[in-house]
Amino acid sequence: MDLLLISPYRDLQSHSRFLLTLRSQQGHYHSLILFRLSSGTQDNTNQEHVPRTEDEVNPAYKQLYAMESSCPHLGADLSHAEIEECESSVVAVCPWHRYDFDLKTGKSETGLVACTYAVEVKHDSADELDKVYVETPKGGTHWRLVELRPVSEGFDPLGLSSVPGLTLRHLSPEFADPPPPPVNAPIPNQDHTFPTLEEEPIVPLDKPPTTLMQWAVLILNTSNPTLKVERTKHAVHLFRTGKLASIGHKAPNAPRAPDVPPREESFAKNTVDPAKVKNRKNRAVMLHALANIEQWAWDIMARFGPSHPDLPPAFFSDFTKMALDESKHFTLLTSRLSAISPTTPYGSLPVHASLWESATTTSTSLRARLAIIHLVHEARGLDVNPGTIDRFRRAGDLESVKAMEVIHADEVTHVTAGHRWFTWVCAREGVEPISTFRDEVRRGWRGEVRGPFNAEAREKAGLTGEFYEGLRGEMGLKREEGKGIGDGVAALTIEY
């Protein structure tokens, strides 16, 4: 049995479950949920290793379980499965249809079986830490851990946001996955930040959405960014906990994504050519630009879900997670903007919407969208993030540094998701991923994709040098000023 190192046990004590994304040398992806249940005894493993007899095992280590992240029934996300103790076993109950699966054997009373994986804890004498290992999946070799993400189970515990007519001011700012780090800054005054903000319920009074596709289109059509964030948090929570009727992408009457999402009037007036803001080095201007939320995750789900009914639930699990990250990043960055420059809240400085030109170019092809947006634009973010973070560190703004380090780590997983689903599409179409990616860039990008490249972050996300070295687009589409849409925008964006 091959085992993969996950983490020191003491680093897993912040949450009771974690999402693990693994990738094999052959490029196959597999997602697991690592459950850390209560042992019923006091757990001292956050301290240094305590010597034990050869046969003595910390009771907490017997309460670690690993299971595939998708329900074998219809592919529902099991990250928010309920845990129930039976007489002789512990089961995870799928939130969609209440199928239960034994955490040790994967067996269900329905006859279905979920894949489970052995978990072992080994003591490392080199650093005196107990470390958690998980059995690797079959069907691949040289598996590596590319994402370890805590799953937060806390979100609107009173269920207030499900009440039609409830507005933003009633909700706590808690994030579902994961909560942002402490930032010593006041929440921006919404009336000052968004002068056109009107009281509007998170759940519409008229025809509230019942499917993920309906929520996606509603969020894309929500012009106020704060309301967009709150609706994102609510929709993702409903999806994860099985409270939606369905994903809705197979429905014949699935709603259509807008060609270009609307913006608040005040933001629309401030929309400018990205070339006019890309060279500004002021910290407030940089934070404002980085917070320029684009909501790519909702767009790819709403735009391509109905035209690709074969997309599995795991696709929507990955991109709802990305949507939640986008909202988290917006909140982190606007909080920092409010802290360092209260007189220039979000919306008061020029913003750009140039990346929607790339969205328009790729609006008819899921493969092209994944290639251009997620493996070019977002991958460029991985290249420039370290330099941006270093500028804030040199300025002594360590709180912004913490926020951007969280964002950078998240965005590695976003490029990973882009790579995962790009290779999935290629496999479905019977084409080779690297040459196909380069062909997509040649058709959908203009000019050279320039370095320096963050090779380490790109490789972790699945992008080896064969993908991007010597990469150049030949697209003839030009903006009015004669510049290619790819020039000058990638270096501006941590967000999409």
Wavefront OBJ file of the C-alpha trace (Angstrom):
o trace
v 0.000 0.000 0.000
v 1.433 3.354 -1.065
v 1.011 6.223 1.384
v 1.127 9.970 0.738
v 2.238 12.494 3.355
v -0.554 14.972 4.070
v 0.482 17.080 7.055
v 1.727 17.040 10.635
v -1.248 16.078 12.768
v -1.014 19.203 14.893
v -1.646 21.331 11.784
v -4.983 19.567 11.233
v -6.522 20.522 14.556
v -8.125 23.738 13.320
v -10.971 21.925 11.527
v -12.778 18.595 11.602
v -12.566 17.949 7.861
v -10.293 18.857 4.975
v -10.502 18.713 1.193
v -7.511 16.948 -0.368
v -6.814 17.279 -4.089
v -4.303 14.780 -5.454
v -2.700 14.576 -8.890
v -0.817 11.603 -10.308
v 2.240 11.667 -12.526
v -0.109 10.752 -15.383
v -2.151 13.931 -14.772
v -5.152 12.243 -13.158
v -6.966 14.129 -10.394
v -8.676 12.699 -7.346
v -10.384 14.578 -4.513
v -10.801 13.189 -0.996
v -12.305 14.367 2.262
v -10.193 13.795 5.373
v -12.426 13.568 8.443
v -10.989 14.218 11.910
v -13.594 13.126 14.425
v -13.594 13.588 18.162
v -11.890 10.833 20.139
v -13.799 11.664 23.300
v -10.556 12.332 25.163
v -8.409 15.399 25.581
v -6.091 15.762 22.615
v -2.577 16.933 23.464
v -1.054 16.442 20.033
v -0.733 20.155 19.439
v 2.202 19.934 21.813
v 5.518 18.240 21.092
v 5.438 14.475 20.664
v 4.873 12.654 23.937
v 6.792 9.350 24.150
v 4.480 6.321 24.143
v 4.968 2.615 24.465
v 5.310 0.652 21.240
v 1.692 -0.512 21.284
v 0.187 2.725 22.571
v -1.689 4.839 20.022
v -3.139 8.279 20.570
v -6.938 7.763 20.562
v -7.354 10.776 18.271
v -5.417 8.999 15.527
v -8.056 6.266 15.403
v -10.645 8.884 14.454
v -9.094 9.862 11.126
v -10.918 8.739 7.980
v -10.491 9.459 4.278
v -13.234 9.059 1.675
v -13.759 10.150 -1.912
v -15.231 13.650 -2.024
v -18.108 12.826 -4.402
v -21.096 10.679 -3.514
v -21.185 7.546 -5.729
v -24.950 8.009 -6.157
v -25.137 11.223 -8.204
v -21.790 12.855 -7.479
v -22.830 15.258 -4.712
v -20.109 17.043 -2.762
v -19.537 15.192 0.531
v -17.555 17.977 2.198
v -20.619 18.917 4.250
v -21.900 15.393 4.860
v -23.458 14.807 8.261
v -21.597 12.381 10.519
v -23.696 9.870 12.449
v -22.546 7.252 14.945
v -24.159 3.826 14.664
v -23.770 0.852 16.974
v -20.650 -0.490 15.314
v -19.656 2.168 12.807
v -19.552 5.832 11.882
v -21.255 6.932 8.667
v -21.193 10.000 6.442
v -24.657 11.012 5.214
v -24.813 12.683 1.802
v -26.669 16.020 2.062
v -28.431 15.566 -1.299
v -30.347 12.300 -0.949
v -29.404 11.060 2.540
v -27.383 8.062 1.345
v -25.088 6.949 4.160
v -21.595 5.467 3.805
v -19.461 3.722 6.400
v -16.298 5.790 6.870
v -14.144 2.661 7.176
v -15.568 0.394 4.492
v -17.461 2.838 2.280
v -20.455 0.497 2.273
v -24.017 1.786 2.249
v -27.296 0.085 3.096
v -28.378 1.025 -0.425
v -25.757 -1.284 -1.926
v -23.574 1.546 -3.217
v -19.960 1.710 -2.078
v -17.846 4.853 -1.693
v -14.081 4.630 -2.029
v -12.313 4.907 1.313
v -8.602 5.177 1.985
v -6.472 4.029 4.879
v -5.081 6.745 7.141
v -1.941 6.255 9.208
v -0.059 8.481 11.621
v 3.694 8.012 11.836
v 6.190 9.625 14.149
v 9.033 11.472 12.432
v 12.085 11.392 14.677
v 13.794 14.076 12.582
v 11.479 16.807 13.845
v 9.641 14.909 16.600
v 6.266 15.380 14.901
v 3.471 12.901 14.292
v 2.486 13.059 10.624
v -0.647 11.967 8.782
v -0.433 9.771 5.688
v -3.261 8.680 3.377
v -3.412 5.680 1.062
v -3.080 6.735 -2.584
v -5.808 5.999 -5.159
v -5.556 3.226 -7.703
v -5.089 4.046 -11.369
v -2.043 6.279 -11.081
v 1.491 6.524 -9.742
v 3.588 9.111 -7.929
v 0.591 10.928 -6.480
v 1.193 14.349 -4.958
v -0.904 16.594 -2.769
v -1.767 19.764 -4.697
v -4.400 21.171 -2.347
v -5.101 20.855 1.367
v -8.034 23.067 2.294
v -9.989 23.184 5.549
v -13.746 22.875 5.210
v -15.581 25.266 7.485
v -18.921 24.034 8.721
v -20.002 27.360 10.199
v -22.273 29.553 8.096
v -25.312 31.508 9.151
v -26.146 29.051 11.964
v -29.573 30.592 12.531
v -30.557 30.153 8.898
v -31.509 33.824 8.677
v -30.361 34.325 5.093
v -32.926 31.828 3.808
v -35.738 34.154 4.826
v -37.066 36.028 1.762
v -36.707 39.767 2.218
v -33.688 39.579 4.527
v -31.087 42.205 3.636
v -27.328 42.595 3.975
v -27.328 44.380 7.296
v -28.864 41.357 9.063
v -26.010 38.964 8.302
v -22.700 38.335 10.000
v -19.605 38.684 7.788
v -18.495 35.086 8.396
v -17.053 33.273 5.404
v -17.817 29.663 4.763
v -14.595 28.367 3.239
v -12.293 29.203 4.923
v -12.709 32.327 7.090
v -10.351 35.166 6.199
v -7.399 35.819 8.498
v -7.721 38.596 11.079
v -7.302 41.968 9.458
v -6.980 44.989 11.713
v -9.288 47.146 9.701
v -12.878 48.305 10.038
v -15.444 46.992 7.594
v -15.934 49.714 4.969
v -18.886 51.988 5.533
v -21.242 50.680 2.885
v -23.179 53.905 2.459
v -19.903 55.725 1.796
v -18.337 52.997 -0.320
v -21.370 52.345 -2.489
v -23.421 55.520 -2.823
v -26.021 53.773 -4.986
v -26.575 50.833 -2.608
v -30.236 50.106 -2.035
v -31.788 47.704 0.409
v -32.224 44.527 -1.615
v -32.791 41.045 -0.196
v -30.195 38.326 -0.606
v -32.984 35.908 -1.522
v -35.295 37.697 -3.983
v -38.902 38.007 -2.901
v -40.140 37.270 -6.411
v -39.260 33.813 -7.770
v -36.280 32.961 -5.536
v -33.711 30.713 -7.263
v -34.052 26.983 -6.687
v -31.118 25.683 -8.772
v -27.423 26.481 -8.906
v -27.785 27.778 -12.471
v -30.492 30.211 -11.392
v -28.311 31.476 -8.556
v -25.343 31.822 -10.930
v -27.270 34.026 -13.349
v -28.793 36.065 -10.513
v -25.336 36.714 -9.059
v -23.909 37.651 -12.458
v -26.780 40.117 -12.897
v -26.243 41.604 -9.422
v -24.461 44.902 -9.984
v -23.664 45.766 -6.370
v -20.436 43.962 -5.389
v -21.310 43.631 -1.701
v -24.669 42.041 -2.466
v -22.886 39.843 -5.017
v -20.572 38.595 -2.256
v -23.447 37.839 0.122
v -25.426 36.025 -2.553
v -22.349 33.988 -3.428
v -21.882 32.891 0.175
v -25.533 31.947 0.460
v -25.753 30.096 -2.868
v -22.613 28.049 -2.217
v -23.897 27.102 1.223
v -27.211 25.931 -0.248
v -25.374 23.888 -2.880
v -23.030 22.219 -0.414
v -25.715 21.334 2.075
v -28.140 19.867 -0.453
v -30.771 22.586 -0.132
v -31.132 23.294 -3.854
v -33.511 21.381 -6.093
v -30.669 20.564 -8.501
v -27.653 22.006 -10.274
v -30.030 22.795 -13.123
v -27.589 22.640 -16.034
v -29.534 19.811 -17.701
v -32.857 21.646 -17.604
v -34.216 22.688 -21.028
v -35.150 26.115 -19.656
v -31.877 26.874 -17.835
v -31.342 30.656 -17.582
v -28.833 32.345 -19.865
v -25.735 34.132 -18.591
v -25.502 37.847 -19.488
v -23.088 38.762 -22.268
v -21.496 41.339 -19.950
v -22.591 41.526 -16.298
v -23.977 44.908 -15.234
v -22.070 47.259 -12.939
v -23.261 49.889 -10.499
v -23.654 53.241 -12.239
v -20.854 54.791 -10.171
v -18.456 52.003 -11.190
v -19.478 52.143 -14.825
v -18.582 55.845 -14.919
v -15.123 55.025 -13.549
v -14.379 52.215 -16.019
v -11.252 53.054 -18.021
v -8.700 51.498 -20.337
v -6.432 49.228 -18.234
v -3.342 50.851 -19.748
v -4.252 54.032 -17.864
v -4.016 52.362 -14.454
v -1.507 49.539 -14.892
v 1.591 51.600 -14.048
v 0.264 53.280 -10.920
v 2.234 52.063 -7.916
v 0.269 53.725 -5.119
v -0.797 51.045 -2.621
v -4.421 52.190 -2.562
v -4.607 52.127 -6.357
v -3.074 48.654 -6.416
v -5.495 47.279 -3.821
v -8.387 48.871 -5.684
v -7.281 47.246 -8.943
v -6.745 43.861 -7.305
v -10.231 43.973 -5.792
v -11.804 44.510 -9.209
v -14.043 41.462 -8.970
v -14.928 39.700 -12.219
v -16.777 36.521 -11.103
v -15.287 34.163 -13.679
v -16.384 31.135 -11.692
v -20.094 31.957 -11.869
v -19.798 32.836 -15.550
v -18.168 29.560 -16.588
v -20.848 27.584 -14.730
v -23.794 29.560 -16.101
v -22.433 29.948 -19.636
v -21.223 26.419 -20.280
v -23.187 24.249 -17.861
v -26.365 24.076 -19.997
v -24.406 23.423 -23.205
v -22.387 20.647 -21.530
v -24.888 18.417 -19.713
v -22.159 15.791 -19.268
v -20.245 18.013 -16.829
v -20.105 16.113 -13.517
v -21.051 17.619 -10.144
v -17.335 17.785 -9.269
v -16.950 20.539 -11.889
v -19.528 22.658 -10.083
v -17.988 21.829 -6.706
v -14.626 23.152 -7.908
v -16.041 26.321 -9.415
v -18.397 27.157 -6.541
v -15.331 26.914 -4.313
v -13.595 29.305 -6.688
v -16.581 31.672 -6.614
v -16.437 31.726 -2.831
v -12.717 32.476 -3.008
v -13.360 35.383 -5.378
v -15.779 36.871 -2.886
v -13.396 36.279 0.008
v -10.601 38.022 -1.890
v -12.820 40.997 -2.645
v -13.698 41.363 1.032
v -10.080 41.034 2.177
v -8.823 43.604 -0.308
v -11.577 46.177 0.198
v -11.081 45.892 3.964
v -7.396 46.651 3.523
v -8.233 49.501 1.146
v -10.535 50.990 3.772
v -7.816 50.654 6.407
v -4.974 52.339 4.520
v -6.979 54.866 2.502
v -10.426 55.611 3.983
v -10.982 58.477 1.539
v -10.713 56.214 -1.521
v -13.137 53.323 -0.927
v -13.779 50.742 -3.606
v -15.558 52.320 -6.558
v -14.021 55.762 -6.089
v -10.970 55.027 -8.257
v -10.814 53.961 -11.908
v -11.645 50.315 -12.589
v -11.280 48.237 -15.729
v -13.364 45.506 -17.325
v -10.943 44.537 -20.068
v -10.825 40.855 -19.206
v -14.396 40.551 -20.421
v -12.926 40.981 -23.890
v -11.202 37.645 -23.386
v -14.468 36.295 -22.010
v -16.237 37.387 -25.181
v -13.563 35.767 -27.325
v -14.004 32.459 -25.470
v -17.771 32.660 -24.925
v -18.612 29.789 -27.277
v -15.985 27.249 -26.219
v -15.476 25.753 -22.767
v -12.066 24.491 -23.819
v -10.993 27.948 -24.972
v -12.368 29.575 -21.804
v -10.394 27.229 -19.556
v -7.245 27.787 -21.616
v -7.324 31.580 -21.944
v -8.892 32.684 -18.664
v -7.693 30.037 -16.248
v -4.390 28.882 -17.752
v -3.163 32.193 -19.181
v -4.744 35.107 -17.286
v -4.852 33.383 -13.899
v -1.471 31.747 -14.366
v -0.020 35.204 -15.044
v -1.366 36.159 -11.630
v 0.819 33.445 -10.100
v 3.822 35.051 -11.801
v 3.218 38.601 -10.587
v 1.775 37.938 -7.122
v 5.140 37.483 -5.348
v 6.418 40.818 -6.648
v 3.217 42.590 -5.627
v 3.376 41.051 -2.165
v 7.007 42.113 -1.838
v 6.103 45.743 -2.614
v 3.629 45.784 0.262
v 6.134 44.060 2.546
v 8.770 46.703 1.778
v 6.172 49.367 2.559
v 5.624 47.785 5.986
v 1.993 46.869 5.252
v 2.113 43.392 6.768
v -1.667 43.054 7.093
v -2.054 43.471 3.337
v 0.795 40.996 2.873
v -1.116 38.412 4.932
v -4.247 38.967 2.868
v -2.406 38.654 -0.440
v -0.573 35.523 0.680
v -3.967 33.916 1.327
v -5.111 35.067 -2.108
v -2.003 33.723 -3.818
v -2.377 30.294 -2.196
v -6.019 30.177 -3.290
v -5.154 31.151 -6.834
v -2.722 28.276 -7.208
v -5.759 26.043 -6.627
v -7.746 28.025 -9.215
v -5.145 27.344 -11.899
v -5.115 23.733 -10.711
v -8.876 23.554 -11.287
v -8.418 25.093 -14.726
v -5.805 22.471 -15.588
v -7.948 19.660 -14.176
v -10.982 20.507 -16.271
v -9.028 21.502 -19.381
v -7.405 18.059 -19.410
v -10.831 16.510 -18.711
v -12.298 18.242 -21.772
v -9.298 17.174 -23.861
v -9.733 13.557 -22.756
v -13.433 13.673 -23.677
v -12.559 15.056 -27.106
v -9.630 12.694 -27.658
v -6.973 15.395 -28.069
v -3.556 15.897 -26.469
v -3.666 18.648 -23.779
v -0.385 20.529 -24.299
v -0.563 20.951 -28.077
v -4.294 21.716 -27.806
v -3.639 24.397 -25.189
v -0.998 26.042 -27.352
v -3.404 26.005 -30.306
v -6.094 27.675 -28.176
v -3.649 30.398 -27.124
v -2.548 30.931 -30.708
v -6.181 31.527 -31.718
v -7.416 33.365 -28.622
v -4.495 35.502 -27.444
v -2.479 38.242 -29.048
v 1.239 38.587 -28.504
v 3.808 36.777 -26.414
v 3.036 35.357 -22.979
v 6.030 36.899 -21.278
v 8.000 35.840 -18.221
v 9.484 35.791 -15.741
v 7.396 32.785 -14.762
v 6.702 31.459 -11.292
v 7.706 27.951 -12.345
v 7.185 26.453 -8.885
v 3.593 27.678 -8.512
v 2.774 26.825 -12.125
v 4.155 23.308 -11.767
v 2.154 22.742 -8.591
v -0.953 23.762 -10.542
v -0.114 21.274 -13.310
v 1.506 23.646 -15.814
v 4.919 22.341 -16.795
v 7.184 24.419 -19.011
v 5.881 22.617 -22.098
v 2.620 24.510 -21.657
v 3.944 28.064 -21.560
v 7.561 28.356 -22.729
v 7.766 30.211 -26.036
v 3.995 30.693 -26.006
v 2.588 33.278 -28.378
v -0.877 34.179 -29.606
v -1.759 35.243 -33.135
v -5.294 36.478 -32.644
v -6.139 39.403 -34.909
v -8.709 41.029 -32.596
v -7.579 44.520 -31.541
v -8.953 47.220 -29.346
v -9.732 50.647 -30.731
v -6.326 51.983 -29.736
v -4.636 49.175 -31.632
v -3.398 47.191 -28.643
v -3.972 43.489 -28.129
v -6.299 42.532 -25.334
v -3.591 40.464 -23.702
v -1.099 43.306 -23.431
v -0.883 45.072 -20.122
v -3.738 43.425 -18.255
v -2.197 40.272 -16.823
v 0.354 42.106 -14.715
v -2.439 44.154 -13.180
v -4.542 41.364 -11.817
v -4.466 39.038 -8.879
v -8.208 38.682 -9.329
v -9.617 37.607 -12.639
l 1 2 3 4 5 6 7 8 9 10 11 12 13 14 15 16 17 18 19 20 21 22 23 24 25 26 27 28 29 30 31 32 33 34 35 36 37 38 39 40 41 42 43 44 45 46 47 48 49 50 51 52 53 54 55 56 57 58 59 60 61 62 63 64 65 66 67 68 69 70 71 72 73 74 75 76 77 78 79 80 81 82 83 84 85 86 87 88 89 90 91 92 93 94 95 96 97 98 99 100 101 102 103 104 105 106 107 108 109 110 111 112 113 114 115 116 117 118 119 120 121 122 123 124 125 126 127 128 129 130 131 132 133 134 135 136 137 138 139 140 141 142 143 144 145 146 147 148 149 150 151 152 153 154 155 156 157 158 159 160 161 162 163 164 165 166 167 168 169 170 171 172 173 174 175 176 177 178 179 180 181 182 183 184 185 186 187 188 189 190 191 192 193 194 195 196 197 198 199 200 201 202 203 204 205 206 207 208 209 210 211 212 213 214 215 216 217 218 219 220 221 222 223 224 225 226 227 228 229 230 231 232 233 234 235 236 237 238 239 240 241 242 243 244 245 246 247 248 249 250 251 252 253 254 255 256 257 258 259 260 261 262 263 264 265 266 267 268 269 270 271 272 273 274 275 276 277 278 279 280 281 282 283 284 285 286 287 288 289 290 291 292 293 294 295 296 297 298 299 300 301 302 303 304 305 306 307 308 309 310 311 312 313 314 315 316 317 318 319 320 321 322 323 324 325 326 327 328 329 330 331 332 333 334 335 336 337 338 339 340 341 342 343 344 345 346 347 348 349 350 351 352 353 354 355 356 357 358 359 360 361 362 363 364 365 366 367 368 369 370 371 372 373 374 375 376 377 378 379 380 381 382 383 384 385 386 387 388 389 390 391 392 393 394 395 396 397 398 399 400 401 402 403 404 405 406 407 408 409 410 411 412 413 414 415 416 417 418 419 420 421 422 423 424 425 426 427 428 429 430 431 432 433 434 435 436 437 438 439 440 441 442 443 444 445 446 447 448 449 450 451 452 453 454 455 456 457 458 459 460 461 462 463 464 465 466 467 468 469 470 471 472 473 474 475 476 477 478 479 480 481 482 483 484 485 486 487 488 489 490 491 492 493 494 495 496
